[in-house]
Amino acid sequence: MMSKDYDSARAQFADWGVDTDAALATLSTIPISVHCWQGDDVRGFEKRSGTSGGGIQATGNHPGRARNPDELRADLDFAFAQIPGKHRLNLHACYLDTHESPDRDQIAYHHFTPWVDWAKDKGLGLDFNPTFFAHAKADDNLTLSHPDAGIRDFWIEHGKRCREIAAQMGRELGTAAVNNIWVPDGSKDTPVDRMAARRRLETSLDTMMADKLPKSELIDAVESKLFGIGVESMTVGSHEFYLGYAIRKGTALCLDMGHFHPTESVADKLSSVALSVEDILLHVSRPVRWDSDHVILLNDDLIAMAQELVFADLLPRTRIGLDFFDATISRTAAWVIGVRNMQKALLRAFLLPQDKLKAAENALDFTTRLILTEEARDLPFAAIWAEHCNRASVPVGQGLLAKLQGYQDRVAARG
């Protein structure tokens, strides 16, 4: 039943020419790909023999970390139950669920079938990522660009297998899996031959993705980074490298909000890359000082990005995923807060008087644009969000707090 608050808010938005029911209907169709690695601090479920590298580091020791796939799936079940809509799960290759112990160049689809069975049962899509870190053959912070051809071949085979696994996931679930490629490759000190490293990376990627797989099953994506721990002076897979690669090769381009200089705006990049790249993948994170992957807030950066996605009509060709790992707070709460904030940002964009704003800007009437922008801040967005949650039978406010704290109390005893 519609609340009085929603009925009143709907009328206020209608005065601005905004249909709140249409906004809620559109929001319900947008899946967010939830990252598995928040639930266990990026540890995975294989026997690791190397360091994380490239800036992959979770801080904190909050009680309740998932220790195995069953616990991680239970945590995800709880988190998804607090989030409106149907979403996706983003798996890293190191999250296999098997009694076998394959090395990275030996993994196969059957090592992940419990995840596919779970996703089918829950009505979720799956996305995938090769894991090019936390392995003895990545301890130099070099993988696909390594000078040693044997190490490059090892990682190329890993990448090939990950593409095949992701494609079969997409085939089984009836929704294309995004297979996102990020490597930690770079140099701690100033290199003298950047070109050689980048040529090796390009050749490795070409070899890895030589087999053409149906886009209905698999979407290849490549992800850049500014720098990380141990690669402060040069990252082989820079933004410019991958932007050019995505344009030439027809892959999706991944823009991670934490992988650029703090003064750069990912929102500003979206319309630029969209002119040259067909598919975009977003990794939504919150950098503090640098790529520190904090839980996302409903802050100006997130709101600006969501508005750009909506106003530039980029949602049909953009996949939205989250990427943060915070072990200082409840991991399940981090998931729930992060996904809901992403949804809130999109909802705010849908509820803006887009036509009026664009008309004022096109007429060079910047005064009207400013007045509309500022006055719209006072509209009752919260009442529309509460209605969205109510329709999905998920809690808000104090009810959500009680749910999150109650679940954290139950899992806190994990070793």
N, C-alpha and C positions, 0 to 999 in steps of 0.2 A: 504494500500500500504506500502511495506517495506521501511523503511527510509535508507538513505545512511549511517548513523551512525551504524545502526544495521547490514547492509551488510558488513561494514568494520570490526565490532566487531566479527561477525560470522566467518569471514575468520581468524582472529587472534586466536580465540578459536579452529578452525579446525586445525591450525598448532600444537596445543597441543593435538590433537586427541579427541576433545570434540565437540559433536553435539548439538548446541544451540537450534535448532528446537525441538529435542527430549527432551531436558531439559525443555523447555517451555510447551511441551505437557504433560509431567509428572507432572509438577507443577500445571497445570490446573485441575488435578484429585484429589488434596489433599485438603479436607475440613478442615477448622479451626473452632472449636466450640467457638463462641463469647459469653462471659459471660454477662448476662443481668444486673448484679448488678453494673457494672460500670456506668450505665445510671442514677441511682438514689441514689448512695452512700450507697448501701446495706440496704435500708430501707424496701423494699417490700411493698405489698399492702394489708396488714391485720392490724388489731388493735393489736399493740404490747403491751405486759405487762411485758417485762423483758429487761435486758441489753444485749448487743451483746455478750460480753465475749470471752475468748479464743484468744484475739488479733484482733478481727474483729472491725476495726475502720477506717472510712474514714475521712480524714482531708481536710479542705478547704471549702469554700462556694461560688464557682464560680457560676455566674448566669446561669439559664437555666436547673436546675435539673428537670427530668421527675417526674410528680406528680401523674400519674395514668397510667394504661396499655396503653391507646390510645397514650398518649404522648411518652411513652417508645417505642412503636412500630413505631411511626413516626420517632423517632430518629434513631432507628435501620434501618429503610428503607433508610434513608439518608446515614447512615454509610456503609451499604452493597453496595450502589450504587457507592461508591468511592473505592471499593475493588475488584480486579480481581477475578473471579471464583465464584463457588457456595459453600456456607458454611453452618454452623449450628448455632443454638442458644442454649445456656446452661441456663436453668431455675432453680431457687431455688424454693422450695415449698412455700415460703412466697410471691411469685409473682402470686398468684391466681388472676383470673379475674372473679369476681362474686359479686352479691349483697348480698349473704349470708355471714355469719360470723362464719364459722366452726373453732373449735379449731384444733390444729395440728393432733390430733388423730381422726379427723372426715373428713379430706379432701378427696375428691373423684375426679375422672376423669372429671366430668362435671364442676368442678370449674376451669378447664384449657382449656375447648374446644375453647374459642376464640383464644388462642395461637395456637392450632392445626389448626384451620381454616386459620389463618394468615400464618402459616408455609406451609400449602398445597398451598395456593395462590402464595406464593413466591418461592416455590420449595426448601424449606429448611428442613433439619433434625432438630430434637430436642433432647437435652440431659436434664438430670434432677438431682436434688440434694435434699435429705431431709434437712430440716432446723433445726438443733439441737441447735440453739442459739437464742438470742433475744426473750426469753420466760420466764415467771415466774418460770417454772419448770426446767430452765437451769441456774438460777442465782447463784447456787453454783459451776458453771463450772463442773457439773457432770450430765450426762444423762444416757447413756446405762450402765455406771459402777457405778451408784448411789447405795449406800447401801440400800436405800428404794425401796423395790420391786414394790410398787405402781408407783413410778416415772419411774423406769425402764420399767414397763409395758406400761406406757403412751408413752414413746419414741419408744418402740418396735412396738407398733401399728402404730405410725407415720411412721416408717420405712417400715412396711409392705404395708401400703397404698401408699407410694411413689413408691415402686417397682411396684405395680399394675398399678399406673398411668403412670409410665415410659414405662412399657410394652405395655400398650394400645396406647400410643403415637407412639411407634415403629411400632406397628401393623397397625395403621391408616396411617402412613407416609411411610411405606414400607422400613424403615431403622432402625436398632436397636438403641435404646436409651441407652446411658451410664447413669447408676444411681450411682452416686458417693457418698460414705458415709464418711463424716468427722464429728467427734464430738470434742467438746472443752475440754473434760474431762481431769482433772489434778489437781495438788496440788500446792498452792502458796508456802508452806513451805515443808520441807523434810518429806515425809510420812514414816510410820513404817511398812506398810503392802502393798507393791506394788502388790504382787501376788494376793491378794484378789480382788483388783480393776481390774486387768487384767483378772482374771478368770470370773468376772462378765461381763466384756465387751465381752469376747469371747462367753459366753453363750447367751448373748443378741443378738449378731450378728447371731449366729447359729439359734436362734428362729426366728429372723426377716427374715432370708433368707431360711427358711426351705422349703417353696414352690418352686419347681423347675419350672422356667418359660423359655420359648424358647429363646435360645441365638440369634435367628433371630430377636427377639423383644426387648430383654433386656440384657445388659452387666452390671453385678454388679462390682463395683470397690470400693476399700478401700484406704483411704488417711491418711498418717502419718503427724506428725508435731513434730518439735523439742521442741518448747515451745511457749507460748503466754502470754499476760497480764493476771495475776492471776493464771497462771499455770507454773511459772518459775522454780519450783524445780522438777516437774515430770509430763510428759504427758503420760497418760495411753496408748493411741494409738501411740506408738513410731514407728520409721521405722522398727526396728527389730520385733516388735509385728506384724505389718501388712505384712511384707515380709513373715514371717512364716505362717501367716493366709492365705495369697493369695496362697502360695505354697500348703498348706494342703487342702484348700477348693476350689481351682480352680477359684478364682475371679481374676479380673484385679487388678493390683497394680498401684495406682496413685503416681507419683513423682511430687511434687510441688517444683519449683526452689527456692521458698522462705522459704521452711520448713526444711532447713538443716543449719548446721554451715556455716558461710560465706566463710570459706576456703574449703568447700567440693564442688566437681564438680558433678552436676547431669549428665553431659555428660559421666563422667567416670562410673557412676552407671548403665547406660543403658545396656551395654553388659553383665554386671554381673547378673542383675536381669533377663535379657532375657533368660539366660540359664535355669532358673527354673520356670519362670512365662510366661504363654502363651500370655496374653494380658497386654498391658501397657497403662496407661492414663498419659498424661503429662499436668500439669498445669503450663503454662509458665508465669513467673512473674519476677520482678527484685527487689531483696532484697537490701536494703541499711542499713548497720549495722545489721539488722535482718529482720524478715518477714514483711517488710513495703509495699509490693505490689505496687511498682512503675510501671508506664507504661514502657513496655519493649523497650530497645534500640537495635540497631544493633551493639551490643558490642561483646567482645570476648566470653563471656559465651554463648550467644545465637548462635553465629556462630559455636562454638564447639559442642553444642548440636545438631544442625541441621546436621553437618558433621557426627556425630556419628550415627544419625538415617539413613542417606543415606549410609555411608560406611559399616555399620553393617547390612544393609538390614532389618531394623526394621520398616519401614513405613507401610508395610502391616498389622502389628499387633499392631500398636501404634495409639491411638487417641490423637490428639493434641487439647488442649483447652487453653484459656487464663484465667488468674486470677489476676486482679489488680483493684484497685478502688481509683482513684485520683480525688478529688473534688477541687483541686487548679487550674485546667485548664479545658478547654472545654471538656466535657465528650464524646461528639461525636468524637472530634478530637483524643482523647485518644484511642478510639476503632479503628479508621481508621489507626492511626500511628502504634498501636500495631499489628494488623493483618498483615498489609503490611510489617512490620519488620520481622515478623515470616516467611512470604513468601520470603522476600529477603534473609533471612538466608538459607532457603531450596534451593533457586535458586543458591546461591553461592556454596553450596555443590554439586549440580548437575553439576555445571560448572567446577569443579576441575578435573584434569587428574587423576582420581581414580586409573586406572589400572597401570599407571606409578608410582604413589606414593606407592601403595601396592607392586609392583614388587621390587622397591628399598628397601623397608623395609624388605621384605622377604629375599632379598639378603644381608641383614645387611649393605647395602650401605647408611649409614645415611647422608653422605655428599650430595649425590644426592637427598635424601629425603628433606634435608634442603634447597638446592638450588631450587628445584621444588616448595616447599611450599612458599618460600619467593618471588620468581619471579612471581608466580601466583597471588600475591597480586596486581600486576600492570596491570592485564588484565582488559578490559573495561566492568566490570559487569554492570555498570549503563546503558549502551546502551542496554543490553539484558533486563534489568528490564523495561526500557522505552518502548521497543517493546512489552513486555508482557502486559503492561498497555494499550498501543495503540490498541492491538488486542481485548482487553476487553472494549474499549471505556471508560476508566476511566482516570482522570487527573493525571499529575505528576508535580513536581516542583512548579512554581508560580501558575499554574492552580489549583493545589490541595490546595495551601494556600488560594486562593481566594474562593474556594468552602467551605472550612472549616470555614473561617471567616464569609462568608456570611450567612451560616446556624446558626452559633453562634449568630450573630446579630439578627436573627429572633426569636430565643428562649430565648434571654437574659431577656425579660420582664416577664417571668414566675415568679410567686411569690415564 
